[in-house]
Amino acid sequence: MSFIKPTFGHPALPKNKVGYRKKDYEGVISTLCAGCGHDSISAAIVQTCYDLSIEPHRLAKLSGIGCSSKTPTYFLSNSHGFNSVHGRMPSVTTGANLANKDLIYMGVSGDGDSASIGMGQFVHVIRRNLNMVYIVMNNGCYGLTKGQDSATADFGSISKTGVPTSFQAIDLVGLALELKASFVARSFSGDKQQLVPLIKLAMTHPGFALIDVISPCVTFNNGAKSTKSYSFVRDHIEATSALDFVPKEEEITVNYQEGQSLEVELHDGSIVRLNKLAKDWNPRDRQSALNRLQKAKNEGEILTGLLYMDTETKDLHRLLNTVDTPLNQLREADLTPSIEALERINQSFR
Amino acid sequence: MKPTDIKNPEYFHKVVDCQYACPAHTPVPEYIRLIAAEKYTEAYMINWDSNVFPGILGRTCDRPCEPACRRGRVEEEPVAICRLKRVAADNKGEVKSLMPQIPEEKNGKKIALIGGGPASLTVARDLAPLGYEIHLYDEWNKGGGMMRTQIPAFRLPEEVLDEEVNYILDMGIHTHFNTYVNSMKSILDKGYDAVFVGTGAPKGRDLSRLPGRKEGDANIHIGIEWLAGVAFEHIENVGKKVIVLGGGNTAMDCCRTSLRIGADDVHVVVRSEYEKMKASPWEKEDAEAEGVIIMNNMPPKEFVVKDGKLVGVLFGHVNPVYDENGKRTLVPTGEPDTFIEATDVIIAIGQDNHCPWIERDLGIEFGKWDLPILNEVTFQSTLPKVFFGGDSALGPENVITAVAQAHQAAVSIDLFCQGKDVNERLDPMVNLVSQKMGIHEWMYDSAVADDERYKVPHADQKFSLKDRRMEVELGFDEKLGFKEAQRCLNCDIQTVFTTDRCIECDACMDICPTSCITFTSNGEEEDLRSRLLAPATNLTQDLYVSDILPTKRVMIKDEDVCLHCGLCAERCPTAAWDMQKFLYNVTKAHTGCISTVK
């Protein structure tokens, strides 16, 4: 068994704008089961950070407990990281973000970590619109404890246990839309062409961004009758749009048919181009997203892609009206008013 | 692209770059693994079976395998394959009992081998175990041919040479030493069932038209003749100042030999640029390390003779100019000529084939450059019972090429003597075996070592320059040999893909450290090469293409920089990828040596 990755890379692969090779964004070798969807998501995160030329020290990865929450070890070895308590990743991220708003926060969670033990944290972090990417690696089972059904397992879906799920599933995407999350998307670990631009978009979004990624558990939930297996998802996948993320100062090279394509300029000058596949859907209209999601559910389809995005959103810092300087950089002199200032304040109450 | 046909043995053979580049197709990674496992005897026998002279070649081979080594494409330097071969030879145990037994009862066929060099010896080794009565003729008093006469003892000790030559001569070969064959007719008249010519390229080129050549003759020598003279102790010393003309390996041997037998000021003067010299880079390095001065772009103009004695050589200065077709012309630079003082000059500017002893009315036809007209697969001449091999066959090459050709000639001779068609030859022996021992466990050491190429220790020049018999290279000891062996990427452990097991989870593509694997829509090769995860620009390396997968995509693997680390197979949930050891063995007339290859 291999414990370390070879250090050699492909000699012809280029470095990105900040001088790193894609390999520099990788982590140690994964200890998840071979073929785990989570590893594909890790690879998509690596690809995204390489493409966007993120300096590793500008990113913090945070996670809870579970197979999903082990993955930060397998990507971005040179970034900050915090493996927190089960279901408590959102509150740790909130603390970190409040202390230093200059970092990019990449939260990784799973269906158990978010939809069961961490549900309270999940809904509140949406409510607070914390500026972070929240990736749920959703496999519909508790893979780390022998594959019991999780709260996102679809009604009737059959995992390796052989017993159909008897409870209704929690749909994290529907819930997030209902809670007025400012960015909601769903994807599939086996579709990097969609997943990578979605993560890029989420990283650029100035508020809370949820990507619910269906990620098959090859060991416990990849049978023909599971709704979260590779084959079932591939057979039932439907996308809202083909997505193309064009970072600021880069040329637009993809051309879509007129009438179908939609360009959205982001707050930092980047552009997202969508080639709409779903009718009656507008990524900036929450109601249309909810309708479209419900329709797909009724038809037994799995709707993926960008569902909703509010480009004008205000994140927690703007809602709290904090100062521009990250709080952890404020020195004693900035935080302690002088005697004159105190005098001024007292005077104002007279 | 069409799915790759991995049932064609040449596909995976080509992936084993070193073995594919070796004229004899020695299974290199197989013996390197055995060296790492301290199984030196087994490693030696794999070599012996394939290239016949592991100890000799482990010191002197031209190593076509090393520039081909995949390691050289992922980092600076290839694995020191050649010197690892020597590790096997140096540390082996008893090997004679593993070599084929010679039947007491002969098969009634008599074969004559003309020349006692690597080609003839290889034929002898391949045919003797089959019961042939073999007669070997050579002009010298010992076997080995150019390996004895042209390779100086400081590169190849006599004991090593004798040992490996004697393994063959001890197979009951009838040797006719000190016998210069001067007539092919006389040989044919003796009624041999077949005759093999392995007489090499024995004629060193001269510069007979250069002014002063005749007058200075006493101190002007022909490289290969001079080296033979030194080897047989007919020549014991040389003057203080020596000029060697020529830039090949013979020139390097001449200059280094000169330093050992009296010269203290040695120049190698070459017409071409340094980079274009024919000598192997390591030979140049070793010569320069001993104080030889190499001068380039200087063609000789005149041997300067004063009072009937050679005093030096006059050289012009040129610039090489290449036209669009890469053809070189040497254009004089206009600089004044340079005179270099010399007591002796050695001319080492190449060798020619020379077969004046073969009468031209016997039915053996000759073509361009006085080379025999041959079938290049069977090495049969236009006279069916006469076969050629080595330098005398297709022109001067090297020992390993001679061995490879001789194996084929031996197959032909055997078929010919049995009255069979020499063109009906057996396919190579191939084998493909899974290396899986359990989940994530392989039978080979799959980890990739980071180590840079290790240097072979050399003897102290204080002593080595004083004794022409003292071997300069000390060879890797067991410890260094192990470390160097670990650098081998095990390219013979093939990545084998089974399309209908793949669930397209991308795990292999994600883990591959060198981004070799891509799942994408099919297309033409040129188009595919441009849109893989990493562009496949090395056109000498194939793309491994799967059948169409359920998502209508195909798996494409660029073989170019695959590390054979097995991670794709380790991360594959369905064993669609498997690591399988590929063994390719050229079919020889006799492959009956006790096989150590499992």
Interface residues (C-beta under 8 A of the other chain):
Chain A: M1 S2 I4 K5 P6 T7 F8 G9 H10 P11 A12 L13 K22 K23 I29 S30 C33 A34 G35 C36 G37 D39 S40 S42 A43 S189 G190 K192 P216 V218 N222 Y230 S231 R234
Chain B: R73 V74 E75 I439 H440 E441 S446 A447 V448 D450 I503 E504 C505 D506 A507 M509 D510 I511 P513 T514 S515 C516 A534 P535 T537 P550 T551 V561 L563 C565 G566 L567 E570 R571 C572 P573 T574
